[in-house]
Amino acid sequence: MKLAHLLGASAALVLIAGCADYGATFYGPGPMADVEYDGYYDGAYGTIYDGYWGDNGFYYRTSQNDRYRRADATHFRHDSAPGYNHVHGMAHAASRSGDHHPG
């Protein structure tokens, strides 16, 4: 009986560990050309340098030399909501190396 409990507890730990967030970051290639962005942001990532709307969400950078990171779906929106501030700007075309702002 103790073995069954031990096996059950071990299986539960394995399942819970599979749900752990290891902080995976998904990078975007950056826009092919300069593009304006417009939306609403809750400030979760601090001050952003620029960003763009991609096919699967908003990508942002915190500095000119940063890589574009895909934002969590809850921090940027197309419509206003309580706790979100309007953001508007220009995302600059990425170098074709894919990760950094040119020059």
Biopython code that builds the backbone (N, CA, C, O; Angstrom):
import numpy as np
from Bio.PDB.StructureBuilder import StructureBuilder

atoms = [
    (1, "MET", "N", (0.820, -1.189, 0.000)),
    (1, "MET", "CA", (0.000, 0.000, 0.000)),
    (1, "MET", "C", (0.868, 1.259, 0.000)),
    (1, "MET", "O", (0.559, 2.231, -0.690)),
    (2, "LYS", "N", (1.973, 1.238, 0.789)),
    (2, "LYS", "CA", (2.851, 2.401, 0.829)),
    (2, "LYS", "C", (3.511, 2.633, -0.519)),
    (2, "LYS", "O", (3.737, 3.776, -0.917)),
    (3, "LEU", "N", (3.819, 1.558, -1.219)),
    (3, "LEU", "CA", (4.425, 1.666, -2.533)),
    (3, "LEU", "C", (3.466, 2.349, -3.513)),
    (3, "LEU", "O", (3.889, 3.169, -4.328)),
    (4, "ALA", "N", (2.195, 2.016, -3.436)),
    (4, "ALA", "CA", (1.191, 2.625, -4.313)),
    (4, "ALA", "C", (1.096, 4.126, -4.044)),
    (4, "ALA", "O", (0.994, 4.914, -4.985)),
    (5, "HIS", "N", (1.128, 4.532, -2.771)),
    (5, "HIS", "CA", (1.086, 5.956, -2.432)),
    (5, "HIS", "C", (2.335, 6.674, -2.931)),
    (5, "HIS", "O", (2.262, 7.793, -3.439)),
    (6, "LEU", "N", (3.474, 6.019, -2.779)),
    (6, "LEU", "CA", (4.734, 6.609, -3.229)),
    (6, "LEU", "C", (4.739, 6.788, -4.740)),
    (6, "LEU", "O", (5.156, 7.831, -5.245)),
    (7, "LEU", "N", (4.276, 5.774, -5.462)),
    (7, "LEU", "CA", (4.202, 5.873, -6.917)),
    (7, "LEU", "C", (3.218, 6.961, -7.352)),
    (7, "LEU", "O", (3.487, 7.710, -8.291)),
    (8, "GLY", "N", (2.095, 7.041, -6.675)),
    (8, "GLY", "CA", (1.094, 8.075, -6.991)),
    (8, "GLY", "C", (1.643, 9.472, -6.743)),
    (8, "GLY", "O", (1.440, 10.375, -7.555)),
    (9, "ALA", "N", (2.342, 9.654, -5.617)),
    (9, "ALA", "CA", (2.930, 10.960, -5.305)),
    (9, "ALA", "C", (4.012, 11.317, -6.312)),
    (9, "ALA", "O", (4.120, 12.475, -6.718)),
    (10, "SER", "N", (4.813, 10.343, -6.720)),
    (10, "SER", "CA", (5.864, 10.590, -7.709)),
    (10, "SER", "C", (5.269, 11.009, -9.040)),
    (10, "SER", "O", (5.761, 11.933, -9.688)),
    (11, "ALA", "N", (4.212, 10.329, -9.444)),
    (11, "ALA", "CA", (3.553, 10.670, -10.707)),
    (11, "ALA", "C", (2.978, 12.088, -10.654)),
    (11, "ALA", "O", (3.060, 12.835, -11.630)),
    (12, "ALA", "N", (2.402, 12.449, -9.517)),
    (12, "ALA", "CA", (1.850, 13.791, -9.362)),
    (12, "ALA", "C", (2.942, 14.848, -9.468)),
    (12, "ALA", "O", (2.738, 15.885, -10.098)),
    (13, "LEU", "N", (4.092, 14.599, -8.864)),
    (13, "LEU", "CA", (5.202, 15.549, -8.948)),
    (13, "LEU", "C", (5.689, 15.725, -10.379)),
    (13, "LEU", "O", (6.004, 16.838, -10.801)),
    (14, "VAL", "N", (5.749, 14.640, -11.115)),
    (14, "VAL", "CA", (6.174, 14.718, -12.518)),
    (14, "VAL", "C", (5.178, 15.551, -13.310)),
    (14, "VAL", "O", (5.583, 16.381, -14.124)),
    (15, "LEU", "N", (3.904, 15.351, -13.094)),
    (15, "LEU", "CA", (2.885, 16.122, -13.802)),
    (15, "LEU", "C", (2.949, 17.600, -13.439)),
    (15, "LEU", "O", (2.830, 18.452, -14.320)),
    (16, "ILE", "N", (3.132, 17.918, -12.177)),
    (16, "ILE", "CA", (3.224, 19.314, -11.746)),
    (16, "ILE", "C", (4.476, 19.962, -12.325)),
    (16, "ILE", "O", (4.431, 21.112, -12.761)),
    (17, "ALA", "N", (5.580, 19.246, -12.334)),
    (17, "ALA", "CA", (6.826, 19.794, -12.882)),
    (17, "ALA", "C", (6.673, 20.120, -14.358)),
    (17, "ALA", "O", (7.306, 21.052, -14.854)),
    (18, "GLY", "N", (5.843, 19.369, -15.062)),
    (18, "GLY", "CA", (5.598, 19.647, -16.477)),
    (18, "GLY", "C", (4.901, 20.964, -16.698)),
    (18, "GLY", "O", (4.925, 21.493, -17.809)),
    (19, "CYS", "N", (4.278, 21.511, -15.669)),
    (19, "CYS", "CA", (3.590, 22.791, -15.776)),
    (19, "CYS", "C", (4.468, 23.965, -15.368)),
    (19, "CYS", "O", (4.026, 25.112, -15.436)),
    (20, "ALA", "N", (5.681, 23.709, -14.952)),
    (20, "ALA", "CA", (6.566, 24.781, -14.478)),
    (20, "ALA", "C", (6.888, 25.745, -15.600)),
    (20, "ALA", "O", (7.028, 25.343, -16.755)),
    (21, "ASP", "N", (7.005, 27.012, -15.261)),
    (21, "ASP", "CA", (7.360, 28.050, -16.226)),
    (21, "ASP", "C", (8.854, 28.302, -16.121)),
    (21, "ASP", "O", (9.332, 28.779, -15.092)),
    (22, "TYR", "N", (9.573, 27.994, -17.145)),
    (22, "TYR", "CA", (11.005, 28.196, -17.143)),
    (22, "TYR", "C", (11.393, 29.525, -17.768)),
    (22, "TYR", "O", (12.565, 29.740, -18.077)),
    (23, "GLY", "N", (10.438, 30.414, -17.958)),
    (23, "GLY", "CA", (10.743, 31.744, -18.460)),
    (23, "GLY", "C", (11.144, 31.752, -19.926)),
    (23, "GLY", "O", (11.982, 32.559, -20.328)),
    (24, "ALA", "N", (10.568, 30.881, -20.722)),
    (24, "ALA", "CA", (10.900, 30.852, -22.144)),
    (24, "ALA", "C", (10.565, 32.188, -22.779)),
    (24, "ALA", "O", (9.495, 32.747, -22.539)),
    (25, "THR", "N", (11.467, 32.693, -23.578)),
    (25, "THR", "CA", (11.255, 33.939, -24.290)),
    (25, "THR", "C", (11.185, 33.640, -25.770)),
    (25, "THR", "O", (12.051, 32.953, -26.312)),
    (26, "PHE", "N", (10.169, 34.148, -26.422)),
    (26, "PHE", "CA", (10.011, 33.952, -27.850)),
    (26, "PHE", "C", (10.372, 35.249, -28.543)),
    (26, "PHE", "O", (9.772, 36.291, -28.279)),
    (27, "TYR", "N", (11.351, 35.185, -29.430)),
    (27, "TYR", "CA", (11.821, 36.370, -30.128)),
    (27, "TYR", "C", (11.176, 36.466, -31.498)),
    (27, "TYR", "O", (10.904, 35.459, -32.152)),
    (28, "GLY", "N", (10.938, 37.695, -31.913)),
    (28, "GLY", "CA", (10.410, 37.941, -33.251)),
    (28, "GLY", "C", (11.504, 38.483, -34.148)),
    (28, "GLY", "O", (12.504, 39.008, -33.658)),
    (29, "PRO", "N", (11.327, 38.364, -35.452)),
    (29, "PRO", "CA", (12.353, 38.811, -36.380)),
    (29, "PRO", "C", (12.411, 40.322, -36.539)),
    (29, "PRO", "O", (13.386, 40.841, -37.083)),
    (30, "GLY", "N", (11.411, 41.027, -36.084)),
    (30, "GLY", "CA", (11.334, 42.469, -36.316)),
    (30, "GLY", "C", (10.624, 42.736, -37.613)),
    (30, "GLY", "O", (10.585, 41.876, -38.493)),
    (31, "PRO", "N", (10.064, 43.916, -37.744)),
    (31, "PRO", "CA", (9.326, 44.240, -38.968)),
    (31, "PRO", "C", (10.261, 44.366, -40.166)),
    (31, "PRO", "O", (11.430, 44.717, -40.011)),
    (32, "MET", "N", (9.748, 44.081, -41.359)),
    (32, "MET", "CA", (10.538, 44.177, -42.590)),
    (32, "MET", "C", (10.768, 45.633, -42.983)),
    (32, "MET", "O", (11.739, 45.949, -43.670)),
    (33, "ALA", "N", (9.879, 46.514, -42.548)),
    (33, "ALA", "CA", (9.991, 47.944, -42.847)),
    (33, "ALA", "C", (9.533, 48.715, -41.618)),
    (33, "ALA", "O", (8.870, 48.152, -40.747)),
    (34, "ASP", "N", (9.875, 49.984, -41.535)),
    (34, "ASP", "CA", (9.381, 50.797, -40.420)),
    (34, "ASP", "C", (7.854, 50.734, -40.419)),
    (34, "ASP", "O", (7.214, 50.839, -41.466)),
    (35, "VAL", "N", (7.287, 50.562, -39.235)),
    (35, "VAL", "CA", (5.839, 50.422, -39.126)),
    (35, "VAL", "C", (5.365, 51.086, -37.836)),
    (35, "VAL", "O", (6.008, 50.961, -36.794)),
    (36, "GLU", "N", (4.242, 51.789, -37.910)),
    (36, "GLU", "CA", (3.668, 52.405, -36.711)),
    (36, "GLU", "C", (2.921, 51.348, -35.908)),
    (36, "GLU", "O", (2.355, 50.404, -36.460)),
    (37, "TYR", "N", (2.934, 51.532, -34.596)),
    (37, "TYR", "CA", (2.130, 50.670, -33.734)),
    (37, "TYR", "C", (1.219, 51.539, -32.899)),
    (37, "TYR", "O", (1.539, 52.692, -32.611)),
    (38, "ASP", "N", (0.107, 50.998, -32.517)),
    (38, "ASP", "CA", (-0.881, 51.708, -31.730)),
    (38, "ASP", "C", (-1.586, 50.661, -30.879)),
    (38, "ASP", "O", (-1.965, 49.606, -31.388)),
    (39, "GLY", "N", (-1.766, 50.934, -29.607)),
    (39, "GLY", "CA", (-2.436, 49.980, -28.741)),
    (39, "GLY", "C", (-2.504, 50.481, -27.321)),
    (39, "GLY", "O", (-2.349, 51.673, -27.057)),
    (40, "TYR", "N", (-2.735, 49.566, -26.417)),
    (40, "TYR", "CA", (-2.849, 49.865, -24.991)),
    (40, "TYR", "C", (-1.981, 48.873, -24.232)),
    (40, "TYR", "O", (-1.943, 47.686, -24.555)),
    (41, "TYR", "N", (-1.284, 49.380, -23.216)),
    (41, "TYR", "CA", (-0.257, 48.613, -22.506)),
    (41, "TYR", "C", (-0.423, 48.818, -21.013)),
    (41, "TYR", "O", (-0.706, 49.927, -20.561)),
    (42, "ASP", "N", (-0.246, 47.739, -20.239)),
    (42, "ASP", "CA", (-0.435, 47.823, -18.788)),
    (42, "ASP", "C", (0.846, 48.131, -18.008)),
    (42, "ASP", "O", (0.805, 48.225, -16.781)),
    (43, "GLY", "N", (1.975, 48.289, -18.692)),
    (43, "GLY", "CA", (3.220, 48.660, -18.031)),
    (43, "GLY", "C", (4.002, 47.508, -17.419)),
    (43, "GLY", "O", (4.989, 47.746, -16.723)),
    (44, "ALA", "N", (3.591, 46.268, -17.657)),
    (44, "ALA", "CA", (4.206, 45.108, -17.005)),
    (44, "ALA", "C", (5.695, 44.946, -17.301)),
    (44, "ALA", "O", (6.423, 44.426, -16.456)),
    (45, "TYR", "N", (6.166, 45.370, -18.460)),
    (45, "TYR", "CA", (7.571, 45.201, -18.824)),
    (45, "TYR", "C", (8.389, 46.478, -18.611)),
    (45, "TYR", "O", (9.547, 46.546, -19.022)),
    (46, "GLY", "N", (7.807, 47.463, -17.987)),
    (46, "GLY", "CA", (8.496, 48.743, -17.834)),
    (46, "GLY", "C", (8.373, 49.558, -19.110)),
    (46, "GLY", "O", (7.480, 49.327, -19.926)),
    (47, "THR", "N", (9.265, 50.497, -19.271)),
    (47, "THR", "CA", (9.243, 51.350, -20.450)),
    (47, "THR", "C", (9.682, 50.551, -21.675)),
    (47, "THR", "O", (10.685, 49.838, -21.635)),
    (48, "ILE", "N", (8.921, 50.677, -22.766)),
    (48, "ILE", "CA", (9.319, 49.996, -23.993)),
    (48, "ILE", "C", (9.913, 51.014, -24.959)),
    (48, "ILE", "O", (9.539, 52.186, -24.951)),
    (49, "TYR", "N", (10.833, 50.556, -25.784)),
    (49, "TYR", "CA", (11.477, 51.409, -26.793)),
    (49, "TYR", "C", (10.617, 51.485, -28.047)),
    (49, "TYR", "O", (10.333, 52.576, -28.539)),
    (50, "ASP", "N", (10.205, 50.343, -28.562)),
    (50, "ASP", "CA", (9.296, 50.280, -29.686)),
    (50, "ASP", "C", (8.700, 48.885, -29.759)),
    (50, "ASP", "O", (8.998, 48.032, -28.923)),
    (51, "GLY", "N", (7.864, 48.653, -30.753)),
    (51, "GLY", "CA", (7.238, 47.352, -30.896)),
    (51, "GLY", "C", (6.420, 47.277, -32.164)),
    (51, "GLY", "O", (6.333, 48.245, -32.920)),
    (52, "TYR", "N", (5.825, 46.130, -32.391)),
    (52, "TYR", "CA", (4.959, 45.960, -33.556)),
    (52, "TYR", "C", (3.979, 44.828, -33.293)),
    (52, "TYR", "O", (4.239, 43.944, -32.476)),
    (53, "TRP", "N", (2.855, 44.865, -33.990)),
    (53, "TRP", "CA", (1.863, 43.802, -33.916)),
    (53, "TRP", "C", (2.234, 42.739, -34.935)),
    (53, "TRP", "O", (2.269, 43.023, -36.133)),
    (54, "GLY", "N", (2.511, 41.531, -34.490)),
    (54, "GLY", "CA", (2.805, 40.409, -35.375)),
    (54, "GLY", "C", (1.574, 39.543, -35.559)),
    (54, "GLY", "O", (0.501, 39.856, -35.042)),
    (55, "ASP", "N", (1.731, 38.461, -36.291)),
    (55, "ASP", "CA", (0.610, 37.552, -36.537)),
    (55, "ASP", "C", (0.079, 36.913, -35.261)),
    (55, "ASP", "O", (-1.100, 36.571, -35.180)),
    (56, "ASN", "N", (0.949, 36.751, -34.260)),
    (56, "ASN", "CA", (0.511, 36.080, -33.035)),
    (56, "ASN", "C", (0.768, 36.921, -31.789)),
    (56, "ASN", "O", (1.141, 36.386, -30.745)),
    (57, "GLY", "N", (0.570, 38.230, -31.893)),
    (57, "GLY", "CA", (0.676, 39.078, -30.725)),
    (57, "GLY", "C", (1.574, 40.282, -30.928)),
    (57, "GLY", "O", (1.971, 40.609, -32.046)),
    (58, "PHE", "N", (1.884, 40.929, -29.820)),
    (58, "PHE", "CA", (2.702, 42.134, -29.849)),
    (58, "PHE", "C", (4.140, 41.777, -29.514)),
    (58, "PHE", "O", (4.396, 41.002, -28.592)),
    (59, "TYR", "N", (5.069, 42.341, -30.258)),
    (59, "TYR", "CA", (6.501, 42.176, -30.019)),
    (59, "TYR", "C", (7.055, 43.532, -29.604)),
    (59, "TYR", "O", (6.680, 44.553, -30.180)),
    (60, "TYR", "N", (7.934, 43.556, -28.624)),
    (60, "TYR", "CA", (8.441, 44.810, -28.097)),
    (60, "TYR", "C", (9.941, 44.717, -27.838)),
    (60, "TYR", "O", (10.507, 43.627, -27.756)),
    (61, "ARG", "N", (10.574, 45.885, -27.712)),
    (61, "ARG", "CA", (11.972, 45.976, -27.283)),
    (61, "ARG", "C", (12.052, 47.018, -26.177)),
    (61, "ARG", "O", (11.257, 47.956, -26.145)),
    (62, "THR", "N", (12.998, 46.856, -25.284)),
    (62, "THR", "CA", (13.169, 47.831, -24.208)),
    (62, "THR", "C", (14.295, 48.814, -24.509)),
    (62, "THR", "O", (14.468, 49.790, -23.779)),
    (63, "SER", "N", (15.066, 48.573, -25.576)),
    (63, "SER", "CA", (16.111, 49.511, -26.003)),
    (63, "SER", "C", (16.383, 49.302, -27.486)),
    (63, "SER", "O", (15.944, 48.314, -28.074)),
    (64, "GLN", "N", (17.102, 50.227, -28.079)),
    (64, "GLN", "CA", (17.409, 50.152, -29.500)),
    (64, "GLN", "C", (18.195, 48.890, -29.855)),
    (64, "GLN", "O", (18.016, 48.342, -30.943)),
    (65, "ASN", "N", (19.046, 48.429, -28.971)),
    (65, "ASN", "CA", (19.883, 47.266, -29.251)),
    (65, "ASN", "C", (19.313, 45.955, -28.731)),
    (65, "ASN", "O", (19.969, 44.917, -28.818)),
    (66, "ASP", "N", (18.111, 45.990, -28.198)),
    (66, "ASP", "CA", (17.452, 44.797, -27.671)),
    (66, "ASP", "C", (16.858, 43.985, -28.819)),
    (66, "ASP", "O", (16.691, 44.493, -29.928)),
    (67, "ARG", "N", (16.542, 42.730, -28.545)),
    (67, "ARG", "CA", (15.833, 41.886, -29.506)),
    (67, "ARG", "C", (14.338, 42.077, -29.294)),
    (67, "ARG", "O", (13.898, 42.384, -28.186)),
    (68, "TYR", "N", (13.559, 41.896, -30.352)),
    (68, "TYR", "CA", (12.103, 41.941, -30.208)),
    (68, "TYR", "C", (11.648, 40.686, -29.477)),
    (68, "TYR", "O", (11.971, 39.567, -29.877)),
    (69, "ARG", "N", (10.902, 40.885, -28.408)),
    (69, "ARG", "CA", (10.359, 39.777, -27.613)),
    (69, "ARG", "C", (8.847, 39.742, -27.781)),
    (69, "ARG", "O", (8.196, 40.785, -27.844)),
    (70, "ARG", "N", (8.298, 38.539, -27.854)),
    (70, "ARG", "CA", (6.840, 38.421, -27.913)),
    (70, "ARG", "C", (6.282, 38.637, -26.512)),
    (70, "ARG", "O", (6.714, 37.998, -25.553)),
    (71, "ALA", "N", (5.340, 39.526, -26.408)),
    (71, "ALA", "CA", (4.723, 39.839, -25.119)),
    (71, "ALA", "C", (3.669, 38.799, -24.766)),
    (71, "ALA", "O", (3.063, 38.181, -25.641)),
    (72, "ASP", "N", (3.467, 38.623, -23.483)),
    (72, "ASP", "CA", (2.363, 37.816, -23.000)),
    (72, "ASP", "C", (1.071, 38.442, -23.531)),
    (72, "ASP", "O", (0.960, 39.667, -23.592)),
    (73, "ALA", "N", (0.132, 37.646, -23.902)),
    (73, "ALA", "CA", (-1.102, 38.129, -24.531)),
    (73, "ALA", "C", (-1.929, 39.065, -23.646)),
    (73, "ALA", "O", (-2.843, 39.723, -24.144)),
    (74, "THR", "N", (-1.634, 39.138, -22.366)),
    (74, "THR", "CA", (-2.462, 39.960, -21.476)),
    (74, "THR", "C", (-1.939, 41.378, -21.274)),
    (74, "THR", "O", (-2.633, 42.189, -20.660)),
    (75, "HIS", "N", (-0.740, 41.713, -21.765)),
    (75, "HIS", "CA", (-0.155, 43.013, -21.448)),
    (75, "HIS", "C", (-0.345, 44.089, -22.515)),
    (75, "HIS", "O", (-0.239, 45.275, -22.205)),
    (76, "PHE", "N", (-0.617, 43.711, -23.743)),
    (76, "PHE", "CA", (-0.887, 44.662, -24.825)),
    (76, "PHE", "C", (-2.242, 44.321, -25.429)),
    (76, "PHE", "O", (-2.591, 43.151, -25.587)),
    (77, "ARG", "N", (-2.990, 45.348, -25.760)),
    (77, "ARG", "CA", (-4.318, 45.145, -26.340)),
    (77, "ARG", "C", (-4.555, 46.165, -27.447)),
    (77, "ARG", "O", (-3.868, 47.184, -27.532)),
    (78, "HIS", "N", (-5.538, 45.872, -28.290)),
    (78, "HIS", "CA", (-5.945, 46.813, -29.332)),
    (78, "HIS", "C", (-6.991, 47.803, -28.821)),
    (78, "HIS", "O", (-7.155, 48.881, -29.393)),
    (79, "ASP", "N", (-7.692, 47.449, -27.758)),
    (79, "ASP", "CA", (-8.760, 48.304, -27.229)),
    (79, "ASP", "C", (-8.415, 48.768, -25.816)),
    (79, "ASP", "O", (-7.630, 48.132, -25.113)),
    (80, "SER", "N", (-9.013, 49.884, -25.415)),
    (80, "SER", "CA", (-8.715, 50.414, -24.078)),
    (80, "SER", "C", (-9.413, 49.577, -23.006)),
    (80, "SER", "O", (-10.437, 48.940, -23.252)),
    (81, "ALA", "N", (-8.831, 49.602, -21.822)),
    (81, "ALA", "CA", (-9.386, 48.889, -20.675)),
    (81, "ALA", "C", (-8.809, 49.535, -19.414)),
    (81, "ALA", "O", (-7.744, 50.150, -19.478)),
    (82, "PRO", "N", (-9.486, 49.410, -18.271)),
    (82, "PRO", "CA", (-8.953, 49.961, -17.034)),
    (82, "PRO", "C", (-7.560, 49.404, -16.743)),
    (82, "PRO", "O", (-7.332, 48.199, -16.845)),
    (83, "GLY", "N", (-6.626, 50.294, -16.377)),
    (83, "GLY", "CA", (-5.268, 49.882, -16.052)),
    (83, "GLY", "C", (-4.317, 49.869, -17.240)),
    (83, "GLY", "O", (-3.133, 49.580, -17.070)),
    (84, "TYR", "N", (-4.802, 50.174, -18.430)),
    (84, "TYR", "CA", (-3.975, 50.197, -19.634)),
    (84, "TYR", "C", (-3.830, 51.631, -20.131)),
    (84, "TYR", "O", (-4.785, 52.406, -20.104)),
    (85, "ASN", "N", (-2.630, 51.974, -20.583)),
    (85, "ASN", "CA", (-2.356, 53.297, -21.134)),
    (85, "ASN", "C", (-2.123, 53.197, -22.627)),
    (85, "ASN", "O", (-1.574, 52.213, -23.122)),
    (86, "HIS", "N", (-2.551, 54.235, -23.340)),
    (86, "HIS", "CA", (-2.377, 54.268, -24.787)),
    (86, "HIS", "C", (-0.890, 54.350, -25.130)),
    (86, "HIS", "O", (-0.157, 55.128, -24.518)),
    (87, "VAL", "N", (-0.444, 53.564, -26.091)),
    (87, "VAL", "CA", (0.925, 53.616, -26.604)),
    (87, "VAL", "C", (0.858, 53.748, -28.115)),
    (87, "VAL", "O", (0.013, 53.142, -28.773)),
    (88, "HIS", "N", (1.755, 54.541, -28.642)),
    (88, "HIS", "CA", (1.824, 54.758, -30.081)),
    (88, "HIS", "C", (3.268, 55.081, -30.424)),
    (88, "HIS", "O", (3.936, 55.791, -29.672)),
    (89, "GLY", "N", (3.751, 54.582, -31.527)),
    (89, "GLY", "CA", (5.114, 54.885, -31.925)),
    (89, "GLY", "C", (5.466, 54.246, -33.244)),
    (89, "GLY", "O", (4.595, 53.810, -33.998)),
    (90, "MET", "N", (6.755, 54.198, -33.513)),
    (90, "MET", "CA", (7.274, 53.639, -34.761)),
    (90, "MET", "C", (8.248, 52.525, -34.428)),
    (90, "MET", "O", (9.216, 52.738, -33.698)),
    (91, "ALA", "N", (7.997, 51.346, -34.956)),
    (91, "ALA", "CA", (8.953, 50.236, -34.842)),
    (91, "ALA", "C", (9.833, 50.304, -36.076)),
    (91, "ALA", "O", (9.335, 50.380, -37.199)),
    (92, "HIS", "N", (11.118, 50.276, -35.870)),
    (92, "HIS", "CA", (12.058, 50.408, -36.974)),
    (92, "HIS", "C", (12.395, 49.052, -37.555)),
    (92, "HIS", "O", (12.474, 48.057, -36.835)),
    (93, "ALA", "N", (12.592, 49.020, -38.846)),
    (93, "ALA", "CA", (12.906, 47.773, -39.540)),
    (93, "ALA", "C", (14.133, 47.128, -38.916)),
    (93, "ALA", "O", (15.125, 47.790, -38.613)),
    (94, "ALA", "N", (14.037, 45.824, -38.734)),
    (94, "ALA", "CA", (15.155, 45.067, -38.178)),
    (94, "ALA", "C", (16.167, 44.789, -39.275)),
    (94, "ALA", "O", (15.824, 44.718, -40.455)),
    (95, "SER", "N", (17.407, 44.633, -38.869)),
    (95, "SER", "CA", (18.412, 44.198, -39.834)),
    (95, "SER", "C", (18.044, 42.790, -40.265)),
    (95, "SER", "O", (17.342, 42.096, -39.530)),
    (96, "ARG", "N", (18.472, 42.367, -41.376)),
    (96, "ARG", "CA", (18.091, 41.046, -41.856)),
    (96, "ARG", "C", (18.825, 39.940, -41.137)),
    (96, "ARG", "O", (18.627, 38.768, -41.458)),
    (97, "SER", "N", (19.680, 40.277, -40.159)),
    (97, "SER", "CA", (20.198, 39.228, -39.286)),
    (97, "SER", "C", (19.071, 38.764, -38.379)),
    (97, "SER", "O", (19.155, 37.714, -37.742)),
    (98, "GLY", "N", (18.001, 39.577, -38.334)),
    (98, "GLY", "CA", (16.790, 39.155, -37.662)),
    (98, "GLY", "C", (16.585, 39.629, -36.259)),
    (98, "GLY", "O", (15.451, 39.596, -35.781)),
    (99, "ASP", "N", (17.605, 40.070, -35.564)),
    (99, "ASP", "CA", (17.403, 40.334, -34.144)),
    (99, "ASP", "C", (17.602, 41.770, -33.719)),
    (99, "ASP", "O", (16.989, 42.194, -32.739)),
    (100, "HIS", "N", (18.419, 42.531, -34.397)),
    (100, "HIS", "CA", (18.772, 43.838, -33.870)),
    (100, "HIS", "C", (18.414, 44.952, -34.820)),
    (100, "HIS", "O", (18.306, 44.769, -36.032)),
    (101, "HIS", "N", (18.236, 46.098, -34.233)),
    (101, "HIS", "CA", (17.972, 47.317, -34.986)),
    (101, "HIS", "C", (19.213, 47.672, -35.795)),
    (101, "HIS", "O", (20.327, 47.546, -35.288)),
    (102, "PRO", "N", (19.049, 48.113, -37.039)),
    (102, "PRO", "CA", (20.218, 48.468, -37.826)),
    (102, "PRO", "C", (20.949, 49.663, -37.224)),
    (102, "PRO", "O", (20.335, 50.566, -36.655)),
    (103, "GLY", "N", (22.257, 49.649, -37.359)),
    (103, "GLY", "CA", (23.137, 50.725, -37.090)),
    (103, "GLY", "C", (23.324, 51.301, -35.814)),
    (103, "GLY", "O", (24.111, 52.236, -35.669)),
]
sb = StructureBuilder()
sb.init_structure("model")
sb.init_model(0)
sb.init_chain("A")
sb.init_seg("    ")
for serial, (resi, resn, name, xyz) in enumerate(atoms, 1):
    if name == "N":
        sb.init_residue(resn, " ", resi, " ")
    sb.init_atom(name, np.array(xyz, "f"), 0.0, 1.0, " ", f" {name:<3s}", serial, name[0])
structure = sb.get_structure()
